[in-house]
């Protein structure tokens, strides 16, 4: 008991000395022969987001699945709206770090960003990818307090194959075959709204509009690999379960969150017509949606990551906050 008391007194005295020694350093009065002074009031203060790398949200198919979490600077009591982002990769292994500079820029608008890693098609066939996305949403909800996230304001956003999964996430909330509740079954997969950049909407029709040099139908194509190395045209019924457009109908419209689709009409990877097919079906069935064509833009080109497009997405999210 005496030893413990001695240690406590020693630590307290050391802490006091340390605090006195480093309570503050006076600005240096040194002057260079030639220098320009910049004062703090001449500078614009910018918040610095907090980046949390490789948060494991599940382990499936013998691999850890990670989230990249970006949290903007905020008051402790402030809860953040959250964007669940899905990085495109043709459903192959994602480079989940590639979009982080863009996402950090968007996070500066006041959003928590959670970028989702899903199992690549070379590891697990569809529907593993959409199941993983939904599990990530459940994880975010389960850990919302830890990250300061407002569970009433969750949004889903993806590009390319990630756009395909963002559409599926919004359109298949009640489809058990495209879900798994292995972890956090008590948590909801609900989102407020969906943004899909240059998405796949009908996997059975991609080749119909694609340039000759693109392969969307062989067993080695992204779609073929997604279903275990099959020829697309020989497996149309099997593949249609992965089509976002398959889940669009008049009776489902009222229960589906608002959707924004943004695609360039010079897309050399996923034909612009894929977005037209989706938009026309949403229109026919009375969905709440908007479709933006970026004139002359290519697949993932710079136009999608401009202030103006971020304004568009930001305003769309804000319009659908609770």
C-alpha positions as CSV (number, residue, x, y, z in Angstrom):
1,X,0.0,0.0,0.0
2,X,2.9,2.4,0.9
3,X,4.5,1.6,-2.5
4,X,1.4,2.4,-4.4
5,X,0.9,5.7,-2.5
6,X,4.6,6.7,-3.2
7,X,4.1,6.0,-7.0
8,X,0.9,8.1,-7.1
9,X,2.6,11.0,-5.4
10,X,5.6,10.7,-7.7
11,X,3.5,10.7,-10.8
12,X,1.5,13.7,-9.7
13,X,4.6,15.7,-8.9
14,X,6.1,14.7,-12.3
15,X,3.0,15.7,-14.1
16,X,2.9,19.1,-12.4
17,X,6.5,19.8,-13.3
18,X,5.9,18.8,-16.9
19,X,2.9,21.0,-17.2
20,X,4.8,24.0,-15.8
21,X,7.7,23.4,-18.1
22,X,5.7,23.1,-21.3
23,X,2.7,25.4,-20.5
24,X,3.7,27.6,-23.4
25,X,6.6,28.9,-25.5
26,X,7.0,32.6,-26.2
27,X,7.3,33.5,-29.8
28,X,10.9,33.9,-30.9
29,X,12.1,37.5,-31.4
30,X,14.8,36.5,-33.9
31,X,14.9,38.4,-37.2
32,X,16.4,37.2,-40.5
33,X,18.1,39.7,-42.7
34,X,15.3,39.2,-45.2
35,X,11.9,37.7,-44.4
36,X,8.2,38.3,-44.9
37,X,5.9,37.9,-41.9
38,X,2.5,36.2,-42.3
39,X,0.1,36.6,-39.4
40,X,-2.8,34.2,-38.5
41,X,-5.4,36.7,-39.4
42,X,-4.2,36.7,-43.0
43,X,-4.9,33.0,-43.4
44,X,-8.1,31.1,-43.9
45,X,-8.5,28.4,-41.4
46,X,-9.5,25.0,-42.8
47,X,-10.7,22.0,-40.9
48,X,-8.5,18.9,-41.1
49,X,-10.5,15.7,-41.4
50,X,-9.6,12.7,-39.3
51,X,-8.8,9.6,-41.3
52,X,-9.2,6.1,-39.8
53,X,-7.6,3.4,-41.9
54,X,-8.7,-0.1,-42.5
55,X,-11.5,-0.6,-40.0
56,X,-12.5,-4.3,-40.2
57,X,-16.3,-4.6,-40.4
58,X,-16.6,-8.3,-41.3
59,X,-14.6,-11.4,-42.2
60,X,-16.0,-13.5,-45.0
61,X,-14.5,-15.9,-47.5
62,X,-11.4,-16.0,-45.3
63,X,-10.7,-12.3,-45.8
64,X,-11.1,-9.2,-43.6
65,X,-13.3,-6.6,-45.1
66,X,-12.3,-3.0,-44.4
67,X,-13.8,0.5,-44.2
68,X,-11.9,3.7,-44.8
69,X,-13.4,6.3,-42.5
70,X,-13.1,10.0,-42.9
71,X,-14.5,12.3,-40.2
72,X,-14.6,16.1,-40.6
73,X,-13.5,18.3,-37.8
74,X,-16.6,19.0,-35.6
75,X,-17.8,19.8,-32.2
76,X,-18.0,16.7,-30.0
77,X,-21.7,16.9,-29.5
78,X,-22.4,17.3,-33.3
79,X,-23.7,14.2,-35.1
80,X,-22.6,13.8,-38.7
81,X,-24.6,12.8,-41.8
82,X,-22.8,9.9,-43.3
83,X,-22.1,8.8,-46.9
84,X,-21.4,5.1,-47.5
85,X,-19.2,5.2,-50.6
86,X,-18.6,2.2,-52.9
87,X,-15.4,2.4,-55.0
88,X,-15.8,1.0,-58.5
89,X,-13.5,-1.8,-59.7
90,X,-15.5,-3.9,-62.3
91,X,-16.3,-6.0,-59.1
92,X,-12.6,-7.1,-59.1
93,X,-10.3,-6.2,-56.1
94,X,-10.9,-2.5,-55.3
95,X,-8.3,0.1,-54.8
96,X,-10.1,1.5,-51.8
97,X,-7.6,4.3,-51.3
98,X,-7.8,5.7,-54.8
99,X,-10.8,8.0,-54.2
100,X,-9.8,9.2,-50.7
101,X,-8.5,12.6,-51.9
102,X,-11.8,13.3,-53.6
103,X,-13.8,12.0,-50.7
104,X,-11.8,14.0,-48.2
105,X,-12.7,17.1,-50.2
106,X,-16.4,16.2,-50.0
107,X,-16.1,15.4,-46.3
108,X,-15.0,19.0,-45.8
109,X,-18.7,19.8,-46.4
110,X,-19.6,18.2,-43.1
111,X,-20.1,14.5,-44.0
112,X,-18.6,11.4,-42.4
113,X,-17.4,9.2,-45.3
114,X,-17.3,5.4,-45.0
115,X,-15.7,3.8,-48.1
116,X,-16.6,0.1,-48.3
117,X,-14.5,-2.8,-49.4
118,X,-16.5,-5.8,-50.7
119,X,-15.3,-9.3,-51.7
120,X,-14.0,-9.2,-55.2
121,X,-15.6,-11.4,-57.9
122,X,-12.5,-13.5,-58.0
123,X,-13.0,-14.5,-54.4
124,X,-16.8,-14.7,-54.2
125,X,-19.6,-14.7,-56.7
126,X,-22.6,-12.4,-56.7
127,X,-24.5,-11.6,-54.5
128,X,-21.6,-11.5,-52.1
129,X,-20.8,-7.9,-53.2
130,X,-24.2,-6.4,-52.3
131,X,-24.4,-8.5,-49.2
132,X,-21.1,-6.9,-48.0
133,X,-22.3,-3.4,-48.7
134,X,-25.5,-4.0,-46.6
135,X,-23.4,-5.5,-43.8
136,X,-21.2,-2.3,-43.9
137,X,-24.3,-0.2,-43.5
138,X,-25.4,-2.3,-40.5
139,X,-21.8,-1.9,-39.0
140,X,-22.0,1.9,-39.4
141,X,-25.3,2.0,-37.6
142,X,-24.0,-0.3,-34.8
143,X,-21.0,1.9,-34.3
144,X,-22.6,5.3,-35.0
145,X,-22.0,6.6,-31.5
146,X,-18.3,5.7,-31.7
147,X,-17.8,7.8,-34.9
148,X,-20.3,10.5,-34.2
149,X,-22.6,9.5,-37.0
150,X,-26.3,10.5,-37.3
151,X,-28.1,7.3,-38.1
152,X,-31.1,9.3,-39.4
153,X,-29.0,10.6,-42.2
154,X,-27.2,7.8,-44.1
155,X,-26.7,8.1,-47.9
156,X,-25.2,5.6,-50.4
157,X,-23.0,6.7,-53.3
158,X,-20.9,4.7,-55.7
159,X,-19.2,4.9,-59.1
160,X,-19.2,2.3,-61.9
161,X,-19.6,-1.1,-60.4
162,X,-20.0,0.8,-57.1
163,X,-22.8,2.8,-58.8
164,X,-24.4,-0.6,-59.7
165,X,-24.2,-1.6,-56.0
166,X,-25.5,1.7,-54.7
167,X,-28.5,1.3,-57.0
168,X,-29.0,-2.3,-55.7
169,X,-28.6,-1.1,-52.1
170,X,-31.4,1.4,-52.6
171,X,-33.7,-0.8,-54.7
172,X,-33.5,-4.1,-52.9
173,X,-34.0,-3.2,-49.3
174,X,-36.6,-6.0,-48.9
175,X,-35.0,-8.7,-51.0
176,X,-33.7,-11.4,-48.6
177,X,-31.7,-13.2,-51.3
178,X,-29.5,-10.1,-51.7
179,X,-28.9,-9.6,-48.0
180,X,-27.2,-11.3,-45.1
181,X,-27.6,-10.5,-41.5
182,X,-24.8,-12.6,-40.1
183,X,-23.6,-9.6,-38.1
184,X,-25.7,-6.9,-36.5
185,X,-29.0,-8.4,-37.6
186,X,-30.9,-6.0,-35.4
187,X,-29.6,-3.0,-37.4
188,X,-31.4,-1.5,-40.4
189,X,-30.0,-1.2,-44.0
190,X,-32.1,1.9,-44.7
191,X,-30.6,4.9,-46.4
192,X,-32.1,8.3,-47.2
193,X,-31.0,8.6,-50.8
194,X,-28.8,7.1,-53.5
195,X,-26.3,8.6,-56.0
196,X,-25.0,6.4,-58.8
197,X,-22.1,7.7,-61.0
198,X,-22.0,5.9,-64.4
199,X,-23.6,2.7,-63.1
200,X,-24.4,-0.7,-64.7
201,X,-28.1,-1.1,-64.7
202,X,-28.7,-4.1,-67.0
203,X,-25.8,-6.6,-67.2
204,X,-27.4,-8.5,-69.9
205,X,-27.4,-5.5,-72.3
206,X,-24.0,-3.9,-71.7
207,X,-22.4,-5.4,-74.8
208,X,-25.3,-4.2,-77.0
209,X,-24.0,-0.6,-76.9
210,X,-20.3,-1.1,-76.1
211,X,-17.5,-0.4,-78.5
212,X,-16.0,-3.5,-80.2
213,X,-12.9,-3.6,-78.1
214,X,-14.8,-4.0,-74.8
215,X,-15.8,-7.5,-73.6
216,X,-18.9,-7.7,-71.4
217,X,-20.1,-11.2,-72.4
218,X,-17.3,-13.8,-72.3
219,X,-16.6,-16.0,-69.3
220,X,-13.6,-13.7,-68.6
221,X,-15.5,-10.5,-68.8
222,X,-16.3,-8.6,-65.5
223,X,-19.9,-9.9,-65.6
224,X,-18.8,-13.4,-66.5
225,X,-16.4,-13.6,-63.6
226,X,-19.0,-12.1,-61.3
227,X,-21.1,-15.2,-61.8
228,X,-18.3,-17.7,-61.6
229,X,-16.8,-17.6,-65.1
230,X,-19.9,-18.0,-67.3
231,X,-20.8,-16.8,-70.8
232,X,-23.3,-14.0,-70.3
233,X,-25.6,-14.8,-73.2
234,X,-25.9,-18.4,-72.1
235,X,-26.9,-17.4,-68.5
236,X,-29.3,-14.5,-69.0
237,X,-31.8,-15.5,-66.4
238,X,-29.1,-16.2,-63.8
239,X,-27.5,-12.8,-64.4
240,X,-30.8,-10.8,-64.3
241,X,-30.9,-11.1,-60.5
242,X,-28.0,-8.6,-60.4
243,X,-29.7,-6.0,-62.6
244,X,-30.9,-2.9,-60.7
245,X,-33.5,-2.4,-63.4
246,X,-35.0,-5.8,-62.5
247,X,-36.2,-4.3,-59.2
248,X,-37.9,-1.3,-60.6
249,X,-41.7,-1.6,-60.7
250,X,-44.7,0.7,-60.1
251,X,-45.7,-1.0,-56.9
252,X,-42.2,-0.6,-55.4
253,X,-41.8,3.1,-56.4
254,X,-43.4,4.6,-53.3
255,X,-41.1,2.7,-50.9
256,X,-37.8,3.5,-52.7
257,X,-35.6,6.4,-51.7
258,X,-34.8,9.2,-54.2
259,X,-32.1,8.4,-56.7
260,X,-29.6,10.5,-58.7
261,X,-27.8,9.1,-61.7
262,X,-24.9,11.0,-63.3
263,X,-23.2,9.7,-66.5
264,X,-21.1,11.1,-69.3
265,X,-22.2,10.5,-72.9
266,X,-18.7,9.6,-74.1
267,X,-18.2,6.7,-71.6
268,X,-15.9,4.2,-73.2
269,X,-16.3,1.6,-70.5
270,X,-19.9,1.4,-69.6
271,X,-22.2,2.7,-72.4
272,X,-24.2,5.8,-71.6
273,X,-27.2,3.8,-72.7
274,X,-27.0,1.8,-69.5
275,X,-28.1,4.9,-67.6
276,X,-30.7,5.8,-70.1
277,X,-32.3,2.3,-69.7
278,X,-32.4,2.9,-65.9
279,X,-33.7,6.4,-66.1
280,X,-36.5,5.5,-68.5
281,X,-37.6,2.6,-66.3
282,X,-37.6,4.8,-63.2
283,X,-39.7,7.4,-65.2
284,X,-42.1,4.8,-66.5
285,X,-42.7,3.5,-62.9
286,X,-43.1,6.8,-61.2
287,X,-39.9,6.9,-59.1
288,X,-38.4,10.0,-57.4
289,X,-35.2,10.4,-59.4
290,X,-33.0,12.7,-61.5
291,X,-30.7,11.8,-64.3
292,X,-27.9,14.1,-65.3
293,X,-25.9,13.7,-68.5
294,X,-22.5,15.3,-68.6
295,X,-21.9,16.3,-72.1
296,X,-18.6,14.8,-73.4
297,X,-17.5,13.2,-70.1
298,X,-15.8,9.8,-70.1
299,X,-15.9,7.0,-67.5
300,X,-14.7,8.5,-64.2
301,X,-13.3,11.6,-65.9
302,X,-12.5,14.9,-64.1
303,X,-16.0,16.4,-64.6
304,X,-17.5,14.2,-61.9
305,X,-15.2,15.5,-59.2
306,X,-15.7,19.2,-59.7
307,X,-17.1,21.7,-57.2
308,X,-20.2,22.0,-59.4
309,X,-20.9,18.2,-59.2
310,X,-20.1,18.1,-55.5
311,X,-22.7,21.0,-55.1
312,X,-25.2,18.9,-56.9
313,X,-24.6,15.8,-54.8
314,X,-24.4,17.9,-51.6
315,X,-27.7,19.7,-52.3
316,X,-29.4,16.4,-53.1
317,X,-28.3,14.9,-49.8
318,X,-29.3,18.0,-47.9
319,X,-32.8,17.9,-49.5
320,X,-33.2,14.4,-48.2
321,X,-32.0,14.9,-44.6
322,X,-34.3,14.3,-41.7
